């Protein structure tokens, strides 16, 4: 599958033994700017700007709800914090987008091991919020599952790419074992939403890796059986499914979220003029899409959906003709994770999916979620970097010339 990449010299770069050595930081930045997918970067920045505006709209509702009658938190408390998280996330995004493929592969394997160890610690010493124990406090408070998502999928992509070396290697079994470990640790928190998201993204990867149709049927049946068993034996799953079908606190929340979206009509009530948002339990995180609908209207909601679709399609377009299986699987897994989380969140807000406690990527307020999503996008930008000269000339191997 790997095709030798032609060496393409760039202006202002010293050459020695077929290796490129950028002389200055400015030249490295120029090369990065030429290779980066600028439309993808622009859409991500647009989404983050929309997220800042949405958190500004939702912040008063959450601040007043958490303050109670004392009113200790200012209305824009979460907005100011979110701007800080976004700034840190942008630094992570840009820094990650400079990484080479070997560094992405090795770093993802190492971080997968570290985050799995962190997941083991969560049920033992983690912080509990709203009945779930998902956070660790090791000097800084973070959610290990958020940072595990992108690196786990890159690691699975690396395992599945072994098929090129030896088709008889049990790569499906190895990756399924890793998935079972992750899902088991997530269910201890409990975190059913992320367990479903991990499983869905993994399934996309094994399909793309060439899973036989017979095994697809077996996996589909196993997945259905797992859901039935979870419903019968796992209180969290049964509660969410029963609530989705009608009745219970979770049903009331998603019903209120749907009503909040519809309350704004096509053009919205205006910034800080929404009223139903004040009753939402997590207006700045899980139900921020509803706040967007009420204050900015259904047209803006549709625009947000189109931005997410455009990001997904842009990555798919960049992967057309990709000849490196690891690169193809990594990018596909990451964008399946990103898009899957976004559309699950929006379906929950529209009362079309059970409540999952899942944020809207790059839009919802959050420390771990914002930084982790920026890290994921940085990986995507690094993986989709292309040499414009090679693409323009139509030479073979138009992907990165960075030591695949």
N, C-alpha and C positions, 0 to 999 in steps of 0.2 A: 504493500500500500504506500509506503514512503517513497517519494520521488525526490531525487537529488535537486536541491534548489540552486539555480544559477547565482553566482556571485554578482551582485549589482552594486557597483561603487556609487557613493553619494558625494555630492560636492562638499568640500570642507572636512573630509574624513581621511585620516591617515591610514594607509593600507600596509599590512605586513603579513606575509605568508598566508594570504587569503583571509585575513581576519580584519574586522573593522574596529578602529579605536577612535571614538569621538574625542576631539581635542578639548572641548570646553562643555560646560553645563548648558550653555546656550545652544550649542550644536545638538546635544542630546535632546533638548526640548524641541528643537526644530524637527528632528527625525521623528520624535514621538507625535508631534502635531501632524506630520505628513502621513503617518501610519494609522493613527487612531480613527475610529469610525465617528466622525464628527456629527452626522445626523443622529446617531444613537446617543451620543453624549448630550446633544442639545435637547432631545426628548426627555432624557433623565433629569436634566437641570430644570426643564419646564415642569415636570412632575413634582420635583422638590419645591419649586416655587408655589405651585398649587397647594402642596401640602402645608407650607408655612401659612398661607392664607386660610386654609381650612382649619388648622389648629388655632389660629387667631380667632376664628368664628366660634370654635367649640370650647375654647379655654374658659370663658365665663361660666358656662354650664357646669363643667367639672370642678372648677375652683370653688364655686358657691356650694356645690353638692358636698364636697369634702370638707369645706369650712364649717358647714352647719350654720347654726344661729350666731356663732361667734364671728364669722366673717374674717378669719385670720389670713386668708390667701387673697392677693389681688386678682382681679378678673383675668389679667393676661399672664398669670404666673406660669402656666404650662407653655404658652407661646414663647416667652423669653427662654425658658429651658430648652424648648424644641430648637430654637435658633442656635443655641450652643451645641446641641447634639448634631444638627445639620452641618455646622462648621467643621466639627471633628470628623463627621462622616465624609465630607468632601475631601479632607486631607487623606483619609484612608482610601477613598475611591481613586484619587489621582495617583497616590503612591502605589497602589495595587496594580493600576493599569500599566505601569512600567515593567512589571515582572515578566520574565521569560517563561516559556513553557516548562523547562526542567525545574525551575524554582517553584512554579505553581504546583507541579506534581509532588515534589518533595515536601513543600510546605503544607500542602493539603493533607498528606499522609500523617505528618507530625501533628498537625492541629486536630485531625480526627481522633488520634490516640489521646491527646490531652483533653479534648472535649468529652470523650467517652468516660474518661476518669472523672471529670467534673460531674457528668450525669450520674455516676455511681454515688457521688457524695451528696447530690441534691436531696434525695429522700432522707438522708441521715442528718445533715446539718444545714439544709437549705432554708430559706426564708419562705414563710407561708403568706400568700395574699389571696383573698377571696376564695379560700378553701383549697387552693392549689399550691403545692410546694415546687416551684420551678426556678427559683433564684438562688445564687450563691453570693455570699458576702465575704470576699477575700481582700479586704481593703477597699475594693470597689464592688458595687453590687451589679451583677450581670446575669443573663439568662443563657446557660450553656447551649441549650437546644437551638437558639437563634444562630449562634456561630458555627454549630455543627452542621447545619443544613447545607451550606455551599461546599464546605470541604469534604463532607461525607459523599456527596454526589460526584465530586471530582475524583475521589478515591475509588468509588465504584466504577467510574468510567475507566480508570487505569486498570482495575482488575478485569473488567470486561474486554479491554483491548488486548489482553493476553491471548485471546482466541486467534489473533493473527500469527502468533508464534507456534501455537499448537492447538488445533481445533478440538482436541480431546481433553484439554484441561477443563476441570469442573468449575468454570468461572461463574456460572449461574448459581451453583450451590454455595460457593464462597461468598458471593455478593448477597445471596438470600440469608446466609448465616449472619452476616454483618447487619442486615436490615432487621432480622429477628431480635438481635441484641439491642439495637437502638429502640425498636418499638416496645420491647419489654421494659426498658428503662423509662421510656416516656409514659407508659401506662401506670407506673408507680407514682407519678407526680400528682394527680393524673393529668395527661395532656393528649387527649384523644385526637384533637384537631391536627397537631403536628405529626402524630403517628400516621394518620390518613395521608397527610401531605407527603411525608417521606415515602410511604408505600406507593403512592401514585407516581411520583417522580422516578422511583426505582423501576416501576413497571414500564414507563416510557423508555428508559434506557435499555432494559433487556429486550424489548421489542425491536428497538433500533439496532441492537447488537446481533440480531438474526435469530431470535428464539423460534424454534419450530412451532407450527400451528398446534400440534398436539399438546405441547407444554403450555402454550397460551391458554388452552381450554382448562388444563389442570390447575394452572395458577388462578384463573378466573373463578373456578369452583372453590379453590382453597380460600380465596379472598372473601367470597360470599359466606362460606362456612365460618370464617373468622369473625365476620360481622355478627352472624347469628349467635355465636358463642359469646362474643363480647356483650351483646344485648342481654343474654340470659344470665351471665355471671358477673358483669362489670356494671356497678351501680351508676357510674358517671355516664356511660354510653346509654344505658336504659333511660336514665333521667332526661338526657338531651333528645333522644328519639321520641320518647313519649311526649315531651313538651312541644316538639316540632309538630307532632300529629294533633295536638290540641290540649290546652290546659297547662297550668304550672307557671312558675316565674319566668323560665326561659322563653316560653311561648309569648307571655305578656311583653317581654323585652323586644323580641323580633317583630311582634305585631306593632308595638309602639314605634320601632325603627321604620317600618314600612309606612306607617301613617305620617311620620315626620318627613320622609322623603316627599310624599305626595302633597304635603301641606304647602310646599313652596310653589307648586304649579310649574309652569314652563320657565319662568324668569326669576323665581325666588322672592322671598320677602325682603331681602337686603341684609347687608352685613350687620350682625348684632341685633337684628330685628326678629329673629326666629323665637318662637315661644315653646313649641313642643320639645325642642332640644334640651330645655331645662329639666325635663323629666327622664332623659336617657341616662342609664347608669354609667356608661363609659363613652361619653360623647366624643372625647378627644382621641380615643384609640379604636375600640371595636366597631363603634357606630359612627365614625366620622363621615362615612359616605352619606348617611342620612342627614347629617348637618349640612353637607354640601348641597343636597337636594333641597332642603328647606330654605337656606339663606341665598343660594345662588341659582337654584332652579334645575329642572330636569334637563335642560339643554346643556348646562355645564356638566351634569352627571354623564350625559351621553358623550361629551367631549373627553372626560376623564377615561371612560371606557375605550374610546378610540385611541387615546394616547397609549394605553396599555397594549391594545391590539397592535398598534404600530411598532412598539418596542419588540414584541414577540416576533412579528413578521420580519422586522429588520434583521434580527439575529438569524432567523431561518434563512433569509436571503443570503446573508454572509456565509452561511455554511453550505450553500449549494455548490457542488463541485469540490468540496473539501476532501482531500485524499488521506488525511490522517485520522484514524479511527478514534484515538484518544481525544483529539481536538473536537471532533464531531460530537462524540458522546458527552464530553464535558460541557460544551456550549448548550447542547440540547437539554441536558439535565438541569443546568442552571436556569435556563429560560422557562422550562416546564415548572420548576419550583417557584420562580418569580411570578409567572402568569397564573399558575394554579392558586397560589395564595391570594392574589389580587381578586380573582373571580369568585373564589369561595367567600371572601369577605363581602363582596358586593351582593352575591346571592343570599347570604345571611341577612343583609340589610333589606333585601327585597322580599324576605320571608319565603324564599325558595330553597333554603338549605338549613339544617339544624345549626343552632348557635355553636360556635367553635372557639370563641375567645381569641380570634386571629386578627392581627392588624392588617391595614391596607398598606402594602409596601411603598416606602418613600413618602407617604402622605400622612399616615397616623403618627401621633406623638409617641415617642419612646426613645430610650437610651440604647439598650441592646438591639432592639429591632431596627432602629435607624442606622446605627453603625454597621450592623451585620448586613443589612440590605445594600448599603453603600459598598461594603466589601464584596458582596456578590456581584454588583454591577461593575466594580473595578476588575474583577476576574473576567467578566464577559468582555469588557473593553480590551483587556490584555490578550485574551484568546482570539478575538476577532480583528486584531491589528493586522494590516496588510500593507505590503510594499506597493505604492501606487504605480511605480515604473513597471514592475512586473505585471500588474494587472492591465495596465494600459497597453503593453506590448503583447499581451496574450501569451506569455511564456508559461511553460508548465510549472506547477508548484507555486501558485500565486499566494500562498499563505506566508506566515511570518518566517523570516530567515533568522531564527533565534534558537537554533540547536534543538530541534525536535528529537 
